[in-house]
Amino acid sequence: MQHFEQSMYKLILETSTNLPADVREAIQAAREQEDEGTRSALSLSTIADNIHMAETNVSPICQDTGMPTFIVHCPVGANQIVMKKQILAAVAQATKDSKLRPNSVDSLTGANSGDNLGPGTPVIHFEQWEQDDVEVKLILKGGGCENKNIQYSLPMELEGLGKAGRDLDGIRKCVMHSVYQAQGQGCSAGFIGVGIGGDRTTGYELAKHQLFRHADDVNPNEDLRKLEEYVMEHANQLGIGTMGFGGQVSLLGCKVGVMNRLPASFFVSVAYNCWAFRRQGVLLDANSGEIKEWVYRTGDTLPMTKNEQPEAAVASERREVVLQTPISEEQIRSLHVGDVVIINGTMHTGRDALHHHLMNHDAPVDLNGAAIYHCGPVMSKDESGEWHVRAAGPTTSIREEPYQGHIIKKFGIRAVIGKGGMGAKTLAALQEHGAVYLNAIGGAAQYYAECFKKVEGVDHMEFGIPEAMWHLQTEGFAAIVTMDSHGNSLHAEVEKDSFAKLSQFKEPVFV
């Protein structure tokens, strides 16, 4: 199989940079359902543009290229040891070429391996089958949506839904709750895979396997088909919308599988995946390793259409404010939830490692009046040694909740940018110290990368590229005020409203 390693590289490249057609169709359908001019409609338009840009630039759709997970079906006699070595080599090369972000981190020291290789990464599952060809499927599932996976042990009480028993209706309640609890933090609108039964480990594995199904397939199990259809109809009545901004579409796909279980256990496991649903597969010649066909229709067969809304009509329903860093408190106090902010000037990235560090150390640069961006970018260095931003969408902000209020107070930060919103502690700090939270569009890594015109410098590279503090010359970076300095939070409002709607689905349906 002399071409196997190159075929694996092509699979990684295609998966990272080009959404398959069935995913594009689901996103396009969501755009058609959203009301024109709303925050969700504008976000879906940005998402569509980002998909097109990633395909054109052959760059990652989302900067979080996740945990590469391969499922390999091979005939009896295939050399799995050699195939594994070549998959690892392809992953390392794709990381070097900035098609994957270095995401493999030592769980004890926090050290980044730099090549996506290490104990447990990437994940590779081998299974034999009674066919002559080799099939390899790959999913790139980012950390933000991985953190919204959830597992239920029935029977149990669910907030807003009451008792969920060990039956199909109890499963229904779990799945509805899983969409509610994700809110916008998993980059909604998303896809979910549901695993019924098994143990805690195999249940999650079954759930993730459902994500490899085609978005438009039909479940052969009649009960599960009805459940999938129910969830798709009613989860989209929760009003969570794209990025948790509120809207008509909160879920793009639901696939459910079932396996046997022990009498004492009844698990319902849900694997949540963001709109940037990056999974692809190839069928290979078992002798040469060359690609014979793609498992999913490739994305370039369905271009994302441009938003047809007149820009003037959209703009009339929103207030747009341009800010130059450093930003004053007076400028921040004039902002309110719903305003669109355009940022120019220097912006600084900062994620988990940096926030933890800044709690007890000085910042390497003056952050008074600064904008800090929750982002772990994909970066590359040219022959002259200059860094370039290749992908730079926001990461989930709630992870910084233990630190953010203190960091705002300590350094005088005026704008915090991320996705999914933050909690009560940060909201209080925004109000007390005159700062604002701006929600960028999760997964729109190419769209935002174009806003960074130059890398002015970098600090704390010892944390690894995603966690380092990058100082970026910024132009035209757009985000929406979702938490202002007056105590208002769009995220809290949407969660409260969606909880009220969730409670409407308390009564039994499948009896």
GURO-568639 format. One record per residue (C-alpha): x negated, y negated, z negated; residue number from 1; residue in one letter. Coordinates in pm, whole numbers. Each point is the difference from the previous one (the first is absolute). Example, Ala and Ser with C-alpha at 12.3 -4.5 7.8 and 13.67 -1.06 7.14 Angstrom:
// GURO-568639
    east   north      up   nr  rest
   -1230     450    -780    1     A
    -137    -344      66    2     S
// end
This chain:
// GURO-568639
    east   north      up   nr  rest
       0       0       0    1     M
    -261    -250     113    2     Q
     256    -281      37    3     H
     175      50    -336    4     F
    -179    -278    -190    5     E
      66    -255     276    6     Q
     365     107      11    7     S
      25     -59    -375    8     M
    -149    -347      45    9     Y
     260     -76     270   10     K
     276     126    -233   11     L
    -118    -229    -281   12     I
     -28    -296     236   13     L
     350      50     143   14     E
     157      54    -342   15     T
    -158    -310    -153   16     S
      64    -242     285   17     T
     314     107     189   18     N
     336      92    -153   19     L
     178     288     175   20     P
     312     -70     204   21     A
     252     145    -248   22     D
    -123    -239    -271   23     V
      11    -296     239   24     R
     357      89      95   25     E
     104       1    -367   26     A
    -161    -342     -58   27     I
     158    -142     315   28     Q
     342     127    -113   29     A
     -52    -171    -336   30     A
     -76    -329     175   31     R
     327      22     187   32     E
     194      53    -323   33     Q
    -144    -294    -194   34     E
     172    -338       3   35     D
    -186    -256     208   36     E
    -212    -252    -183   37     G
     -15     188    -332   38     T
    -324      73    -184   39     R
      32     369      87   40     S
      60     -73     369   41     A
    -304    -228      15   42     L
    -207     263    -182   43     S
     104     272     245   44     L
     -96    -230     286   45     S
    -345     -44    -155   46     T
     -25     378     -45   47     I
      83      54     368   48     A
    -266    -251     102   49     D
    -251     172    -228   50     N
      72     342     156   51     I
     -65    -143     344   52     H
    -320    -176    -116   53     M
    -138     317    -161   54     A
      60     197     319   55     E
    -158    -273     215   56     T
    -300     -56    -230   57     N
     -42     374     -75   58     V
     -23    -100    -366   59     S
     173     130    -314   60     P
     371     -83     -21   61     I
     -40     -36    -377   62     C
    -326     -66    -183   63     Q
      83     276    -250   64     D
     -68     303     217   65     T
      89     215    -296   66     G
     -97     356     -81   67     M
     -61     186     328   68     P
     198     323     -30   69     T
     -47     267     270   70     F
     214     310      54   71     I
    -175     248     230   72     V
     175     298     157   73     H
    -247     237     163   74     C
       3     350     148   75     P
    -152     298    -176   76     V
    -378      -4      34   77     G
     -43    -378      27   78     A
    -302    -127    -194   79     N
     154    -219    -266   80     Q
    -339     -81    -156   81     I
    -125    -160     321   82     V
     330    -180      60   83     M
      -9    -150    -350   84     K
    -356    -127      50   85     K
      98    -162     328   86     Q
     311    -161    -150   87     I
    -219    -150    -272   88     L
    -246    -127     261   89     A
     284    -160     199   90     A
     138    -170    -313   91     V
    -344    -140     -86   92     A
     -49    -129     356   93     Q
     346    -161      10   94     A
     -80    -173    -329   95     T
    -332    -126     136   96     K
     185    -134     306   97     D
     253    -188    -221   98     S
     292     215     112   99     K
      40     122    -358  100     L
     -63    -204    -313  101     R
    -243     158    -249  102     P
     253     127    -254  103     N
    -173     286    -183  104     S
     -78    -118    -353  105     V
    -158     192    -288  106     D
     275      34    -260  107     S
    -242     -41    -293  108     L
    -246    -265     118  109     T
     210    -184     259  110     G
    -286      29     251  111     A
     109       3     365  112     N
    -162     271     213  113     S
      11    -234     300  114     G
      90     271     252  115     D
     333     138    -126  116     N
    -170     323    -105  117     L
     -14     139    -352  118     G
     158     261    -225  119     P
     361      31     115  120     G
     -26    -244     292  121     T
     110      41     265  122     P
     274     255     -65  123     V
     -11     296     241  124     I
     252     288      -1  125     H
     -64     305     220  126     F
     275     242      98  127     E
     -19     289     246  128     Q
     273      47     257  129     W
      83     245     276  130     E
     -81    -229     290  131     Q
    -308     -32     219  132     D
     -49    -377     -35  133     D
    -113    -212    -294  134     V
     236    -266    -134  135     E
    -127    -284    -220  136     V
     235    -253    -159  137     K
    -119    -308    -189  138     L
     177    -245    -229  139     I
    -154    -322    -133  140     L
     208     -92    -305  141     K
    -110    -313    -182  142     G
     -32     -47    -375  143     G
     283    -254     -27  144     G
     265     243     121  145     C
    -171     297    -168  146     E
      48    -179    -333  147     N
     377      -4      61  148     K
      23     379      28  149     N
     220     131    -278  150     I
     100     336    -144  151     Q
     317      83    -192  152     Y
      65     294    -233  153     S
     367      95      -9  154     L
     224     -30    -189  155     P
     -68    -360    -104  156     M
     157    -342     -47  157     E
     -71    -253     274  158     L
      38    -374     -55  159     E
     308    -124     179  160     G
     101     347     118  161     L
      58     194    -321  162     G
     -57     373     -32  163     K
    -168     181     288  164     A
      62     373     -26  165     G
    -161     302     163  166     R
     204     -16     317  167     D
      14    -177     335  168     L
     169    -303    -152  169     D
    -272     -31    -262  170     G
    -257      12     280  171     I
     195    -274     182  172     R
     -24    -226    -303  173     K
    -376      60     -29  174     C
     -61     -92     363  175     V
     211    -316     -25  176     M
    -184     -99    -317  177     H
    -337      59     169  178     S
      80    -263     263  179     V
     123    -244    -265  180     Y
    -308      37    -220  181     Q
    -239     -61     289  182     A
     153    -344      73  183     Q
    -243    -182     231  184     G
    -318     133    -159  185     Q
     -34     289     245  186     G
      21    -234     302  187     C
     365      60      75  188     S
     177      78     217  189     A
    -158     343     -35  190     G
      37     372      59  191     F
      46     265    -270  192     I
     -73     369     -12  193     G
     188     198    -266  194     V
    -101     336    -143  195     G
     259     198    -197  196     I
    -129     276    -229  197     G
    -345     150     -36  198     G
    -222     -98    -291  199     D
    -139    -349     -64  200     R
    -283      49     249  201     T
     177     187     280  202     T
     304    -226     -29  203     G
    -208    -306      86  204     Y
    -175     194     276  205     E
     335      98     151  206     L
     114    -363     -17  207     A
    -309    -122     183  208     K
      39     274     260  209     H
     344    -145      85  210     Q
    -175    -315     120  211     L
    -149     201     286  212     F
     347      64     143  213     R
     111    -200     302  214     H
     206    -303    -102  215     A
     286     100     230  216     D
      20     373     -76  217     D
     306     169    -154  218     V
     -29     210    -316  219     N
     104     361      74  220     P
     134      35    -356  221     N
     356    -139       7  222     E
      -4    -118    -364  223     D
    -332    -175      43  224     L
     115    -156     328  225     R
     299    -152    -178  226     K
    -225    -122    -281  227     L
    -243    -166     243  228     E
     286    -173     182  229     E
     156    -115    -328  230     Y
    -326    -148    -125  231     V
     -70    -182     326  232     M
     344    -160      -7  233     E
      23     -91    -365  234     H
    -361     -84     -87  235     A
      28    -276     257  236     N
     287    -146    -201  237     Q
    -231     -75    -295  238     L
    -104    -333     151  239     G
    -372      37     -70  240     I
    -107     -78     356  241     G
    -341     -43     158  242     T
    -273     -66    -260  243     M
     274     -18    -264  244     G
     118    -335     139  245     F
     362     118      17  246     G
     165     117     319  247     G
     194     262     190  248     Q
    -274     264      41  249     V
    -191     149    -293  250     S
     -67     349     137  251     L
    -109     111     348  252     L
       4     375     -45  253     G
      83     279    -248  254     C
    -110     363      37  255     K
      79     269    -258  256     V
    -144     349     -49  257     G
      73     272    -256  258     V
    -187     292    -156  259     M
      67     245    -281  260     N
     -82     -90    -360  261     R
     -33     151    -346  262     L
     325      26    -200  263     P
    -134    -238    -265  264     A
    -101    -277     243  265     S
     190    -210     251  266     F
    -218    -267     160  267     F
      98    -255     263  268     V
    -317    -155     144  269     S
       0    -306     224  270     V
    -291    -112     219  271     A
      49    -363      99  272     Y
    -166    -131     315  273     N
     -18    -362     117  274     C
     122    -131     336  275     W
    -358      48     128  276     A
      77     371      34  277     F
    -332     120     138  278     R
      15     366      90  279     R
     -97     175     320  280     Q
    -106     343     116  281     G
    -178     177     281  282     V
      16     343     160  283     L
    -352     118      89  284     L
    -147     265     222  285     D
    -139     257    -244  286     A
    -306      64     217  287     N
    -111    -353      88  288     S
     167    -210    -269  289     G
     131    -239     266  290     E
     336    -172     -46  291     I
     275     164     204  292     K
     288    -216    -122  293     E
     112    -238    -275  294     W
     251     137    -251  295     V
     195    -327     -30  296     Y
      81    -229     291  297     R
    -274    -260       8  298     T
      94    -353     -96  299     G
     -94    -169     325  300     D
     304     161     162  301     T
     217    -245    -195  302     L
    -132    -358     -20  303     P
     134    -209    -287  304     M
     227    -267     146  305     T
     -43    -362     -98  306     K
     246    -164    -237  307     N
     260    -175     214  308     E
     106    -246    -272  309     Q
     -52    -364      97  310     P
    -280    -131    -219  311     E
     180    -329     -58  312     A
     309     176    -133  313     A
    -209     210    -237  314     V
    -205    -295    -120  315     A
     311    -202     -83  316     S
      92     253    -270  317     E
    -330     -21    -186  318     R
    -239    -257    -142  319     R
    -359      27     119  320     E
    -286    -155    -197  321     V
    -365     -18     109  322     V
    -258      13    -280  323     L
    -374     -59      14  324     Q
    -214     160    -267  325     T
     -82    -104    -267  326     P
     367     -51     -88  327     I
     127    -245    -262  328     S
     252      76    -274  329     E
     229    -270     141  330     E
      13     182     333  331     Q
      82     328    -172  332     I
     275    -149    -214  333     R
     172    -121     317  334     S
      38     357     129  335     L
     304     222     -55  336     H
      95     360      69  337     V
      69      43     372  338     G
    -248    -260     123  339     D
    -242     111     269  340     V
    -356    -107     -80  341     V
    -279     -32     257  342     I
    -346       7    -158  343     I
    -314    -149     150  344     N
    -345     -17    -156  345     G
    -198     248    -207  346     T
     180     306    -136  347     M
    -150     263    -233  348     H
      91     369     -13  349     T
      31     181    -330  350     G
     134     341    -101  351     R
     -11     229    -301  352     D
    -376       8     -65  353     A
     -41    -376      35  354     L
     295     -87    -223  355     H
    -129     236    -268  356     H
    -345    -157      30  357     H
     123    -360     -15  358     L
     178      60    -330  359     M
    -337     -11    -178  360     N
    -233    -169     250  361     H
     -31    -325     191  362     D
     100     -17     365  363     A
    -283     -20     256  364     P
     173    -304     161  365     V
     219    -287    -119  366     D
     361     124       0  367     L
     167    -320    -122  368     N
     287     -64     244  369     G
     -84     318     190  370     A
     210     261     178  371     A
     -82     358     -90  372     I
     112     276     236  373     Y
      75     351    -122  374     H
    -167     170     294  375     C
    -256     271      70  376     G
     -99     -77     359  377     P
    -161     214     266  378     V
    -330    -172      81  379     M
    -278      51     253  380     S
    -343    -155      45  381     K
    -136     -98     341  382     D
    -358      32     122  383     E
     -91    -343    -140  384     S
     117     103    -347  385     G
     319    -210       2  386     E
     314     150    -154  387     W
     333       7     185  388     H
     353      73    -125  389     V
     153     293     190  390     R
     319      53    -203  391     A
     129    -196    -297  392     A
     358      52    -118  393     G
     104     -41    -366  394     P
     -21     270    -264  395     T
     267      69    -265  396     T
     -25    -275    -260  397     S
     166     164    -300  398     I
    -327     181     -81  399     R
    -148    -336     -99  400     E
     284     -81    -243  401     E
    -213      71    -311  402     P
    -260    -255     116  403     Y
     163    -262     221  404     Q
     143    -239    -259  405     G
    -330     -23    -183  406     H
    -195     -47     325  407     I
     231    -283     109  408     I
     -49    -180    -332  409     K
    -374      62     -24  410     K
     -97    -117     349  411     F
     277    -238     107  412     G
     120     212     293  413     I
     298    -157     178  414     R
     110     267     248  415     A
      11     378     -39  416     V
      71     189     323  417     I
      97     365      29  418     G
     299     223      61  419     K
     282     142    -208  420     G
       9    -270    -267  421     G
    -120      -4    -359  422     M
     152      22    -346  423     G
     119    -218    -285  424     A
    -348     -71    -138  425     K
    -123    -144     329  426     T
     325    -192      54  427     L
     -44    -169    -338  428     A
    -360     -93      88  429     A
     109    -148     334  430     L
     248    -222    -182  431     Q
    -234    -102    -281  432     E
    -310     -75     205  433     H
     148    -116     331  434     G
     -64     285     242  435     A
     201     193     257  436     V
      24     355     134  437     Y
      13      40     378  438     L
     120     323     158  439     N
    -182      91     321  440     A
     128     273     234  441     I
    -131     337    -114  442     G
    -179     199     266  443     G
     -37    -295     239  444     A
    -376      38      -2  445     A
     -69    -118     354  446     Q
     237    -295     -26  447     Y
    -184    -134    -306  448     Y
    -349      92     118  449     A
      40    -257     278  450     E
      46    -271    -266  451     C
    -354      51    -133  452     F
    -231    -193     228  453     K
    -325      57    -187  454     K
    -139     193    -294  455     V
    -163    -266    -218  456     E
    -153     250    -241  457     G
      57     296    -225  458     V
     -62      79    -366  459     D
      14     319    -204  460     H
     -79     238     283  461     M
     -90     246    -276  462     E
     376      61     -25  463     F
      13     118     363  464     G
     138    -177     307  465     I
     373      21     -93  466     P
     -58    -125    -356  467     E
    -266    -264      73  468     A
      82    -372     -19  469     M
       4    -131     356  470     W
       1    -375      66  471     H
     188     -64     322  472     L
      45    -309     216  473     Q
     373       5      62  474     T
     230    -162     255  475     E
     377      40      28  476     G
      53     270    -264  477     F
     379      23     -51  478     A
     177     149    -302  479     A
     330     -48    -184  480     I
      40    -143    -350  481     V
     169     277    -197  482     T
    -102    -110    -354  483     M
     -24    -372     -69  484     D
    -122    -224    -283  485     S
     358     -59    -120  486     H
      62     352    -130  487     G
     177     134     310  488     N
     -77     343     150  489     S
     155     136     319  490     L
    -123     346     -98  491     H
     192      -8    -328  492     A
     313    -122     182  493     E
     -16     275     265  494     V
     -64     269    -262  495     E
     297    -119    -208  496     K
     226      -8     305  497     D
    -114     341     128  498     S
      53     153    -345  499     F
     361    -118       2  500     A
      43     158     344  501     K
    -172     320    -113  502     L
     260      42    -275  503     S
     270      25     267  504     Q
    -137     343      93  505     F
      46     150    -345  506     K
     310     208      80  507     E
     -49     354     140  508     P
     -12      44     377  509     V
    -117     359      53  510     F
     214     223    -218  511     V
// end
